[in-house]
Amino acid sequence: MSTRATLFYAASEADSNLYYATRFIAPDPFLYVDIKGERLLVMSDLEMDRARHQAKVDQVLSYSEFERRAKAEASHQPGPMDVAHVLLRERGVDQVLVPSNFPFGHAVRLQELGYRLESKKEPFFEQRVIKTAEEVLHIEASQRATEQAVAAAHDLLRRATPRDGMLWIDGDPLTSERVKKLINVRLMEHDCVAQHTIVAGGEQACDPHDEGSGPLPADRSIIFDVFPRSATSRYFADMSRTVVRGTVSPELRRLYQTVLDAQEEAIDTIRDGADGVKIHQRICERFEAAGYRTGLVNGRMQGYFHGTGHGVGLDIHEAPRISRNGSRLQEGHVVTVEPGLYYPGLGAVRIEDMVLVTSDGCRNLTQYPKVFEIG
């Protein structure tokens, strides 16, 4: 009779599926094996004791012991898959299920050793997309830290003086770098770590993933997109706000209101069973009807050219999606809702909240106000 095992070889610090399965953080790769529901770790001597105290698995085994046994059978220095082979063989395993990002060289070695391999696409653990009450609390804690950090940054903008098309503070131009540093330090004070924080103004804001650099503009939109991970729980938050310090043109105010109305309508339609494709398509239709067209102009995309939302959890982008390739939403999903419009010369607006999908609607996990004009 055939026996199949699930096998990971990765560093759980970087692989959220492995962390989800073990609740153990390690910076170096280790072996995780699930055989008929029994979850095993094969750990280096360095990590053995810590894993036995912290990992949520059934048994922690010694890598060096299995390596010694593998070496006795081989003329070469055994690699990780040779070590795994000793364990798999003694448990009668002949099929191995691996994640789609499993290292190619290791997969080839398993096949050389006679195993039949299957890979599984994301989500590898389907239950990851349905958040438990505890997971929601972790996400909310990260979100509260995000809101406090953004509030401090917006207070800094309020203290700045618009002059000559730029924002000035303490006699110097206020830069994206200074604002991002403030945000990231405040997040660290709340045990959160942020990477690629976006504070982008003017033309820079028209590229959705431009992190922003140099002096911030007065009288033009500035996009804040902050998505830190808790250093303790490992769960992310995600929030975007768009603000102006100075004088707002009627055209820019209309752009903001159009995005805000579309976002709030989308949030109102989210519930168990809602179709992520239709939610996204409705926003596209609203923008087109308002005269905001999407397409390539002078070699640069403008309009609305990204998805409406994505799942948030142990990864900043995970299933499900609210987009043209989206899926149906389920109770327990935590998703962002983040429409945006981007027009070089005019400016850009993106507004993003996170919501928890419920049976008859959703609960907004974001409490930070949506204020466009800062002054």
Phi, psi and chi 1 to 4 in degrees:
 res  aa     phi    psi   chi1   chi2   chi3   chi4
   1 MET       -  135.3 -176.5  176.5  176.3      -
   2 SER   -75.0  140.3 -178.7      -      -      -
   3 THR  -123.6  130.3  -60.9      -      -      -
   4 ARG  -112.4  141.0 -173.6  172.9   78.0  167.5
   5 ALA  -121.5  149.9      -      -      -      -
   6 THR   -93.1  133.8  -64.4      -      -      -
   7 LEU  -132.6  129.6  175.5   65.8      -      -
   8 PHE  -120.1  143.0  -81.0   77.8      -      -
   9 TYR  -136.9  101.5 -177.7   68.9      -      -
  10 ALA  -163.8  173.3      -      -      -      -
  11 ALA   -95.7  121.4      -      -      -      -
  12 SER   -67.8  -17.3   55.7      -      -      -
  13 GLU   -62.4  -30.6 -175.2  174.7   75.8      -
  14 ALA  -108.1  -19.1      -      -      -      -
  15 ASP  -108.7  106.0 -168.7  -56.7      -      -
  16 SER   -68.8  -31.6  -65.1      -      -      -
  17 ASN   -62.7  -41.9  -79.1  -38.7      -      -
  18 LEU   -67.8  -39.7 -174.8   53.7      -      -
  19 TYR   -63.6  -41.6  175.4   72.4      -      -
  20 TYR   -59.1  -40.1 -176.7   81.7      -      -
  21 ALA   -73.5  -29.4      -      -      -      -
  22 THR  -116.2  -23.1   64.4      -      -      -
  23 ARG    53.3   37.8  -62.7  -66.0  169.7  172.4
  24 PHE  -130.9  128.6  179.0   72.3      -      -
  25 ILE  -101.6  127.2  -75.0  -71.7      -      -
  26 ALA  -144.4  141.7      -      -      -      -
  27 PRO   -81.8  -15.3   29.2  -34.5      -      -
  28 ASP  -112.7  153.7  -61.9  -45.4      -      -
  29 PRO   -62.9  146.6  -20.7   32.4      -      -
  30 PHE  -145.2  166.6   59.4   87.3      -      -
  31 LEU   -93.1  132.0  -74.1  164.4      -      -
  32 TYR  -124.6  129.0  167.1   77.5      -      -
  33 VAL  -131.4  131.6 -176.7      -      -      -
  34 ASP  -117.9  115.2 -176.0  -35.6      -      -
  35 ILE  -121.0  109.1  -54.8  172.2      -      -
  36 LYS    54.0   39.6  -62.8  179.8  179.1  179.4
  37 GLY    88.4   -7.2      -      -      -      -
  38 GLU   -89.5  121.8 -176.9 -177.1   13.3      -
  39 ARG  -101.5  123.7  -62.9  169.1  -59.3  150.9
  40 LEU  -124.9  140.4  -51.8  169.3      -      -
  41 LEU  -112.8  139.7  -65.5 -171.7      -      -
  42 VAL  -115.9  107.4 -173.4      -      -      -
  43 MET  -117.2  152.2  -58.0  -59.7  -58.7      -
  44 SER   -66.8  160.7   68.6      -      -      -
  45 ASP   -58.0  -34.0  -64.7  -21.7      -      -
  46 LEU   -60.3  -37.2  176.7   66.2      -      -
  47 GLU  -106.3   -1.0  -62.8  -74.3   22.7      -
  48 MET   -56.1  -54.3  -80.9  -81.9  -66.8      -
  49 ASP   -65.4  -43.1  -73.8  -14.7      -      -
  50 ARG   -63.3  -42.2 -169.1  168.5   68.6   90.2
  51 ALA   -62.6  -39.6      -      -      -      -
  52 ARG   -65.3  -28.1  -76.7  175.0  171.9  159.0
  53 HIS   -86.8  -29.6  -76.4   97.3      -      -
  54 GLN  -111.3  -32.1  -63.8  177.5    5.6      -
  55 ALA   -71.9  138.7      -      -      -      -
  56 LYS   -92.7   68.6  -54.1  -61.1 -177.0 -175.5
  57 VAL  -134.2  176.3  -63.7      -      -      -
  58 ASP   -85.3  -31.8  -62.5  -58.6      -      -
  59 GLN  -156.2  142.9 -164.9  173.1   -0.5      -
  60 VAL  -115.0  122.2  177.9      -      -      -
  61 LEU  -111.5  160.1  -55.1  171.9      -      -
  62 SER   -87.2  120.2  166.9      -      -      -
  63 TYR   -62.8  -43.5 -174.6   95.1      -      -
  64 SER   -63.0  -33.4   60.4      -      -      -
  65 GLU   -67.9  -45.4  172.5   59.5   23.4      -
  66 PHE   -68.8  -33.3  -78.8   93.5      -      -
  67 GLU   -64.7  -41.0 -175.4 -179.3   41.7      -
  68 ARG   -60.5  -41.8 -179.5 -171.3   61.6   78.0
  69 ARG   -68.4  -37.7  -69.1  165.0   59.2 -176.5
  70 ALA   -66.6  -38.9      -      -      -      -
  71 LYS   -65.5  -32.3 -169.7  178.8  -63.8 -174.5
  72 ALA   -66.2  -21.3      -      -      -      -
  73 GLU  -101.0   -8.0  -57.9  175.6    7.8      -
  74 ALA  -123.5  155.3      -      -      -      -
  75 SER   -93.1   -2.6   58.0      -      -      -
  76 HIS  -123.9  167.5   59.8  -82.3      -      -
  77 GLN   -68.8  119.0  177.1   64.0   31.8      -
  78 PRO   -68.9  141.2   23.2  -31.5      -      -
  79 GLY   -94.6 -177.8      -      -      -      -
  80 PRO   -57.9  -36.2  -23.9   33.3      -      -
  81 MET   -75.0  -27.8  -64.4  -54.1  104.2      -
  82 ASP   -66.8  -38.1  -59.1  -65.5      -      -
  83 VAL   -65.8  -45.3  172.0      -      -      -
  84 ALA   -61.0  -35.8      -      -      -      -
  85 HIS   -58.9  -39.6  173.7   55.0      -      -
  86 VAL   -59.6  -44.5  176.4      -      -      -
  87 LEU   -69.3  -47.2  173.0   61.1      -      -
  88 LEU   -62.5  -41.0  -63.6  172.2      -      -
  89 ARG   -63.7  -43.8 -178.1 -176.9   55.8 -166.9
  90 GLU   -70.9  -16.9   71.1  179.1   25.3      -
  91 ARG   -96.8    3.5  -61.1  -61.8 -178.1   98.1
  92 GLY    75.5   23.2      -      -      -      -
  93 VAL   -81.8  134.4  172.2      -      -      -
  94 ASP  -128.6   -7.6   56.5    0.8      -      -
  95 GLN  -124.2  142.4  -64.2 -176.9   57.1      -
  96 VAL  -130.8  128.6  177.6      -      -      -
  97 LEU  -101.0  125.7  176.9   68.0      -      -
  98 VAL  -126.8  158.4  -62.4      -      -      -
  99 PRO   -70.8  162.0   23.9  -32.2      -      -
 100 SER   -66.8  -19.2   57.8      -      -      -
 101 ASN   -97.5   16.1   63.2  -11.8      -      -
 102 PHE   -61.4  135.6 -166.7   77.1      -      -
 103 PRO   -57.1  133.0  -25.5   35.1      -      -
 104 PHE   -60.3  -45.0  176.7   76.2      -      -
 105 GLY   -60.6  -38.8      -      -      -      -
 106 HIS   -68.8  -36.8  -67.1  -32.3      -      -
 107 ALA   -63.4  -42.4      -      -      -      -
 108 VAL   -61.4  -41.7  169.0      -      -      -
 109 ARG   -64.1  -40.5 -179.0   57.0 -178.0  153.2
 110 LEU   -61.7  -39.7  -74.1  172.6      -      -
 111 GLN   -66.3  -38.7  -70.5  176.3  -36.0      -
 112 GLU   -61.7  -31.8  -69.6  173.0  -11.9      -
 113 LEU   -81.6   -1.3  -70.6  165.0      -      -
 114 GLY   101.8    8.8      -      -      -      -
 115 TYR   -88.3  145.0  -66.0   95.9      -      -
 116 ARG   -89.9  126.0  -77.1  179.0  -69.9  163.6
 117 LEU  -106.8  141.6 -101.5   62.7      -      -
 118 GLU  -128.4  145.6  -63.7  177.1   64.1      -
 119 SER  -117.8  155.3   67.2      -      -      -
 120 LYS  -128.5  131.9 -175.7  177.5  179.7 -178.4
 121 LYS   -76.3  168.8  -63.6  179.0 -179.9  179.5
 122 GLU   -70.8  147.8  -70.2  -65.0  -41.4      -
 123 PRO   -76.9  126.0   27.2  -31.8      -      -
 124 PHE   -63.5  -46.1 -170.8   89.3      -      -
 125 PHE  -103.3  103.9  -63.3  113.1      -      -
 126 GLU   -57.7  -31.5  -70.5   87.1   -6.9      -
 127 GLN   -68.4  -14.2   62.5  -91.2   34.9      -
 128 ARG   -63.8  -29.7 -102.5 -171.8   71.7 -175.9
 129 VAL   -76.3  -20.2  -57.9      -      -      -
 130 ILE   -97.9  109.6  -55.1  -63.2      -      -
 131 LYS   -82.0  135.9  -57.6  -57.0 -172.6  -75.3
 132 THR   -75.9  167.9   65.9      -      -      -
 133 ALA   -59.8  -37.4      -      -      -      -
 134 GLU   -66.0  -41.2 -178.5 -179.6   14.1      -
 135 GLU   -64.1  -39.7  -71.3  178.2  -58.5      -
 136 VAL   -61.9  -40.5  173.0      -      -      -
 137 LEU   -62.3  -39.5  -72.3  174.3      -      -
 138 HIS   -62.9  -44.3  -70.8  -36.2      -      -
 139 ILE   -64.2  -42.3  -66.8  168.0      -      -
 140 GLU   -63.1  -38.2  -72.6 -173.3  -74.4      -
 141 ALA   -63.1  -41.8      -      -      -      -
 142 SER   -64.3  -36.3  -63.0      -      -      -
 143 GLN   -68.5  -39.4  178.8   59.4   26.5      -
 144 ARG   -62.1  -40.0  -63.3  -67.9   83.9   76.9
 145 ALA   -63.7  -40.0      -      -      -      -
 146 THR   -60.2  -45.4  -58.6      -      -      -
 147 GLU   -64.7  -39.1  -68.7  168.6   -1.1      -
 148 GLN   -66.1  -38.3  -68.5 -176.7   48.5      -
 149 ALA   -67.9  -42.8      -      -      -      -
 150 VAL   -67.3  -37.0  172.2      -      -      -
 151 ALA   -59.2  -42.5      -      -      -      -
 152 ALA   -63.3  -39.3      -      -      -      -
 153 ALA   -66.7  -41.6      -      -      -      -
 154 HIS   -66.7  -33.8  -74.4  179.2      -      -
 155 ASP   -62.8  -37.4  -75.0  -17.0      -      -
 156 LEU   -63.9  -41.3 -178.3   61.3      -      -
 157 LEU   -63.4  -37.5 -100.0   65.6      -      -
 158 ARG   -63.4  -32.9  -72.6 -173.1 -176.0   92.2
 159 ARG   -78.6  -13.6  -67.0 -164.9  -70.6  111.8
 160 ALA   -77.7  155.3      -      -      -      -
 161 THR  -111.7  124.3  -58.8      -      -      -
 162 PRO   -72.2  127.6  -13.7   28.6      -      -
 163 ARG  -158.1  130.6 -170.6  173.2   75.7 -115.2
 164 ASP    56.1   38.1  -58.9  -33.8      -      -
 165 GLY    79.3    3.7      -      -      -      -
 166 MET  -130.6  168.3  -65.7 -167.5  -54.0      -
 167 LEU  -100.5  134.2  -62.4  178.9      -      -
 168 TRP  -121.8  143.8  -64.7   76.9      -      -
 169 ILE  -149.0  132.6 -167.8  162.5      -      -
 170 ASP    55.2   34.6  -56.8  -33.6      -      -
 171 GLY    83.1    0.9      -      -      -      -
 172 ASP  -126.3  155.1  -65.4  -46.4      -      -
 173 PRO   -62.1  140.5  -20.6   32.4      -      -
 174 LEU   -84.3  121.8  178.7   60.2      -      -
 175 THR  -105.8  158.7   63.4      -      -      -
 176 SER   -57.3  -40.6  -68.3      -      -      -
 177 GLU   -61.1  -42.1  -70.3   82.9   -3.8      -
 178 ARG   -65.5  -41.0  177.5  171.6  173.9  177.9
 179 VAL   -68.9  -41.1  178.0      -      -      -
 180 LYS   -64.3  -39.2  -75.1 -174.4  -75.2 -172.5
 181 LYS   -61.4  -43.6  178.7 -176.9  -78.5 -170.9
 182 LEU   -58.5  -47.1  172.4   61.3      -      -
 183 ILE   -60.2  -48.8  -69.2  171.2      -      -
 184 ASN   -67.4  -35.9  -66.7  -19.1      -      -
 185 VAL   -68.2  -42.5  168.9      -      -      -
 186 ARG   -61.0  -39.3  -72.7  -62.7  176.4   93.0
 187 LEU   -63.6  -41.8  -72.5  167.2      -      -
 188 MET   -61.9  -34.3  -70.1  175.5   65.0      -
 189 GLU   -65.6  -19.0  -69.4  171.6  -10.9      -
 190 HIS  -108.2   24.5  -69.5   88.9      -      -
 191 ASP    59.9   34.8  -64.9  -37.3      -      -
 192 CYS  -120.4  148.9  -72.3      -      -      -
 193 VAL  -122.6  127.8  178.1      -      -      -
 194 ALA  -114.3  142.4      -      -      -      -
 195 GLN  -128.6  145.6  -68.7 -176.5  -56.8      -
 196 HIS    60.4   32.4  -51.4  -62.7      -      -
 197 THR   -56.1  136.1  -63.6      -      -      -
 198 ILE  -105.6  122.6  -66.3  172.5      -      -
 199 VAL  -135.1   91.2  178.5      -      -      -
 200 ALA  -125.7  129.3      -      -      -      -
 201 GLY  -120.1  158.7      -      -      -      -
 202 GLY    61.5 -129.6      -      -      -      -
 203 GLU   -65.5  -33.3  -65.4  -57.9  -71.1      -
 204 GLN   -60.8  -35.6  -67.7  178.0    1.4      -
 205 ALA   -66.4  -17.9      -      -      -      -
 206 CYS   -76.5   -8.2  -63.1      -      -      -
 207 ASP  -105.1  109.0  179.6  -14.0      -      -
 208 PRO   -56.4  -25.4  -26.6   35.1      -      -
 209 HIS  -110.3   13.5  -80.1  171.1      -      -
 210 ASP   -71.9  121.7 -169.3  -34.9      -      -
 211 GLU   -74.8  -15.5  -65.6  175.1   20.3      -
 212 GLY    93.1  141.6      -      -      -      -
 213 SER  -157.7  153.7   60.8      -      -      -
 214 GLY    77.8 -169.9      -      -      -      -
 215 PRO   -61.7  141.8  -23.2   33.7      -      -
 216 LEU   -87.5  141.9  -71.7  168.1      -      -
 217 PRO   -81.4  149.0   30.9  -35.9      -      -
 218 ALA   -88.4  154.5      -      -      -      -
 219 ASP    68.3    6.2  -48.6  -37.6      -      -
 220 ARG  -128.8  160.7  -59.3 -161.9   66.5 -173.3
 221 SER   -71.9  143.4   57.1      -      -      -
 222 ILE  -125.4  121.8  -58.0  169.8      -      -
 223 ILE   -95.5  128.5  -70.7  179.6      -      -
 224 PHE  -107.5  123.9  -72.2   70.9      -      -
 225 ASP  -132.5  110.9 -165.9  -14.2      -      -
 226 VAL  -125.7  126.0 -174.5      -      -      -
 227 PHE  -143.3   73.0   38.9   98.1      -      -
 228 PRO   -83.4  163.5   34.7  -37.7      -      -
 229 ARG  -114.4  137.2  171.8 -176.7 -118.6  165.1
 230 SER   -67.0  131.7  167.2      -      -      -
 231 ALA   -73.9  -15.1      -      -      -      -
 232 THR  -100.5  -50.4   52.2      -      -      -
 233 SER   -88.6  -21.8   74.8      -      -      -
 234 ARG    78.3    5.9  -53.9  -70.6  -63.9  173.9
 235 TYR   -94.3  142.9  -77.5   84.1      -      -
 236 PHE   -89.8  164.0  -80.4   91.0      -      -
 237 ALA  -128.9  170.5      -      -      -      -
 238 ASP  -158.1  126.1 -161.8   -1.6      -      -
 239 MET  -150.5  139.5 -177.8  179.2   78.2      -
 240 SER  -125.3  140.5  -63.3      -      -      -
 241 ARG  -138.0  149.6  -69.4  -68.2 -176.1  -94.9
 242 THR  -121.9  129.7  -57.0      -      -      -
 243 VAL  -135.9  161.6  -62.0      -      -      -
 244 VAL  -130.9  134.4  171.3      -      -      -
 245 ARG  -112.0  111.6  176.8   71.9  176.0   96.3
 246 GLY   130.5 -147.2      -      -      -      -
 247 THR   -96.2  129.5  -57.0      -      -      -
 248 VAL  -100.2  128.7 -178.5      -      -      -
 249 SER   -74.4  153.1   70.1      -      -      -
 250 PRO   -57.7  -36.4  -23.9   33.4      -      -
 251 GLU   -66.0  -39.7  -65.2   81.3    8.0      -
 252 LEU   -72.5  -36.4 -168.7   54.6      -      -
 253 ARG   -64.3  -39.3 -175.9  176.4  -74.9  108.9
 254 ARG   -66.1  -39.0  179.2  174.1 -179.1  -95.0
 255 LEU   -59.2  -45.8 -170.2   74.2      -      -
 256 TYR   -62.3  -47.0 -178.1   87.8      -      -
 257 GLN   -63.5  -35.6 -167.4   63.4   47.7      -
 258 THR   -63.8  -44.1  -59.1      -      -      -
 259 VAL   -67.2  -43.0  173.4      -      -      -
 260 LEU   -61.3  -45.5  177.9   61.8      -      -
 261 ASP   -63.1  -40.8  -70.2  -14.8      -      -
 262 ALA   -65.9  -40.9      -      -      -      -
 263 GLN   -64.5  -44.0 -165.2 -129.9   17.4      -
 264 GLU   -69.4  -34.9  -68.0 -175.9  -18.6      -
 265 GLU   -65.3  -41.5 -179.5 -171.7   86.4      -
 266 ALA   -61.7  -43.9      -      -      -      -
 267 ILE   -59.4  -39.1  -70.0  172.8      -      -
 268 ASP   -65.3  -22.5  -72.7  -18.5      -      -
 269 THR   -93.7   -6.5   64.5      -      -      -
 270 ILE   -78.8  129.7  -70.6  177.6      -      -
 271 ARG  -167.1  171.5   56.2 -176.2   33.4   80.3
 272 ASP   -56.9  126.6 -177.8   65.0      -      -
 273 GLY    92.1   -8.3      -      -      -      -
 274 ALA   -65.5  147.3      -      -      -      -
 275 ASP   -92.6  115.6 -172.3  -23.8      -      -
 276 GLY   -61.9  -30.8      -      -      -      -
 277 VAL   -66.2  -45.8  173.7      -      -      -
 278 LYS   -67.5  -37.1  -69.1 -177.9  178.5  178.2
 279 ILE   -61.3  -45.5  -66.2  170.3      -      -
 280 HIS   -64.3  -44.4  175.1   73.2      -      -
 281 GLN   -62.8  -36.9 -173.8   58.4   40.6      -
 282 ARG   -62.6  -39.3  171.6   59.0 -178.2  156.9
 283 ILE   -65.1  -44.0  -70.1  176.8      -      -
 284 CYS   -57.5  -43.6  -65.3      -      -      -
 285 GLU   -65.0  -40.3  -68.6  167.6   -4.4      -
 286 ARG   -60.7  -46.1  -81.8 -168.3   66.1  127.6
 287 PHE   -63.9  -42.9  -72.4  163.3      -      -
 288 GLU   -62.4  -43.2  -72.4  -76.8  -23.9      -
 289 ALA   -64.0  -29.7      -      -      -      -
 290 ALA   -82.4   -1.2      -      -      -      -
 291 GLY    94.7    7.0      -      -      -      -
 292 TYR   -98.2   98.0  -65.1  110.9      -      -
 293 ARG   -90.2  154.8  -61.4 -172.5  178.2  -82.4
 294 THR  -114.7  134.0  -63.9      -      -      -
 295 GLY   168.3 -179.5      -      -      -      -
 296 LEU   -87.3  123.2 -161.3   62.2      -      -
 297 VAL  -129.9  120.3  177.4      -      -      -
 298 ASN    53.4   39.5  -62.9  -36.5      -      -
 299 GLY    79.4    8.5      -      -      -      -
 300 ARG  -132.9  134.3 -171.8  173.9 -177.1 -178.6
 301 MET   -70.0  141.8  -76.9  -61.4  -65.3      -
 302 GLN  -140.6  162.7   65.3  177.2   27.4      -
 303 GLY    99.8 -133.4      -      -      -      -
 304 TYR  -121.5  105.4 -176.3   38.7      -      -
 305 PHE  -133.8   33.1   46.4   91.2      -      -
 306 HIS  -140.1  172.2   59.4   70.2      -      -
 307 GLY   -71.1  165.3      -      -      -      -
 308 THR   -84.8  -29.1  -65.7      -      -      -
 309 GLY  -169.6  167.4      -      -      -      -
 310 HIS  -151.4  159.6   55.7   84.1      -      -
 311 GLY   -69.5  152.5      -      -      -      -
 312 VAL  -131.9  137.4  177.9      -      -      -
 313 GLY  -172.9 -119.5      -      -      -      -
 314 LEU   -73.3  -17.7  -70.6  171.2      -      -
 315 ASP  -117.1  151.2  -74.1  -48.9      -      -
 316 ILE   -73.0  -30.1 -174.0   57.4      -      -
 317 HIS  -124.0  111.8  -64.8  119.2      -      -
 318 GLU  -144.6  174.9   58.9 -177.5   47.7      -
 319 ALA   -63.8  148.7      -      -      -      -
 320 PRO   -91.0 -174.5   35.4  -36.2      -      -
 321 ARG  -123.4  146.3  -68.7  -70.0 -165.9  -86.8
 322 ILE  -113.9   98.0  -56.7  175.3      -      -
 323 SER  -166.6 -175.8   66.2      -      -      -
 324 ARG   -66.2  -18.6   65.6  178.0 -177.0 -135.4
 325 ASN  -113.8   30.8  -61.5  -46.9      -      -
 326 GLY   -76.2 -177.2      -      -      -      -
 327 SER  -134.5  175.6   53.3      -      -      -
 328 ARG   -74.8  142.6  -70.7 -155.6  173.9  -89.0
 329 LEU   -87.1  149.7  -58.9  178.8      -      -
 330 GLN  -127.8  151.8  -67.2  178.4 -106.1      -
 331 GLU   -55.5  129.5 -176.8  176.7    0.2      -
 332 GLY   102.5  -13.0      -      -      -      -
 333 HIS   -68.6  141.6  -76.5  167.0      -      -
 334 VAL  -112.3  118.5  171.5      -      -      -
 335 VAL  -132.7  153.7  -67.5      -      -      -
 336 THR   -88.7  157.5   64.9      -      -      -
 337 VAL  -131.0  107.9 -174.7      -      -      -
 338 GLU  -142.7   63.3   49.8  178.0  -50.9      -
 339 PRO   -67.1  158.0   27.1  -34.8      -      -
 340 GLY  -156.6  158.1      -      -      -      -
 341 LEU  -131.5  139.7  -74.4  170.2      -      -
 342 TYR  -138.0  116.1  -50.2   86.1      -      -
 343 TYR  -137.8  103.9  -68.5   97.1      -      -
 344 PRO   -53.1  137.0  -26.9   35.5      -      -
 345 GLY    96.4  -38.3      -      -      -      -
 346 LEU   -96.1  -52.0  171.8   58.3      -      -
 347 GLY   135.9 -171.0      -      -      -      -
 348 ALA  -140.3  152.5      -      -      -      -
 349 VAL  -139.8  131.4  173.7      -      -      -
 350 ARG  -139.8  134.4 -177.9  166.3   67.6 -106.1
 351 ILE  -129.3  128.1  -53.6  170.4      -      -
 352 GLU  -137.1  127.4  175.7 -175.1   26.2      -
 353 ASP  -121.1  162.2  -68.2  -11.4      -      -
 354 MET  -109.2  137.7  -75.4 -170.6  -53.0      -
 355 VAL  -130.0  151.1  -56.6      -      -      -
 356 LEU  -100.8  120.9  170.9   65.9      -      -
 357 VAL   -72.6  131.5 -179.4      -      -      -
 358 THR  -120.0  177.1   62.4      -      -      -
 359 SER   -63.4  -32.7   60.5      -      -      -
 360 ASP  -124.0   16.5   58.8   -6.8      -      -
 361 GLY   167.1 -134.3      -      -      -      -
 362 CYS  -156.6  161.1   67.1      -      -      -
 363 ARG  -115.6  122.6  178.0  165.1   70.2   86.2
 364 ASN   -75.4  119.8 -161.1  -34.0      -      -
 365 LEU   -85.0   -5.1  -54.6 -179.4      -      -
 366 THR   -99.6  126.9  -53.1      -      -      -
 367 GLN  -109.1   -6.5  -62.7  178.3   -1.5      -
 368 TYR   -73.0  135.9 -163.5   77.6      -      -
 369 PRO   -67.7  157.2   22.6  -32.7      -      -
 370 LYS  -104.3   92.4  -60.0  168.5 -168.9  176.6
 371 VAL  -117.5  125.1  175.9      -      -      -
 372 PHE   -87.6  -48.7 -172.9   41.2      -      -
 373 GLU   -95.6  118.8  -60.9  176.3   62.8      -
 374 ILE  -101.5  126.0  -74.7 -173.6      -      -
 375 GLY  -172.0      -      -      -      -      -
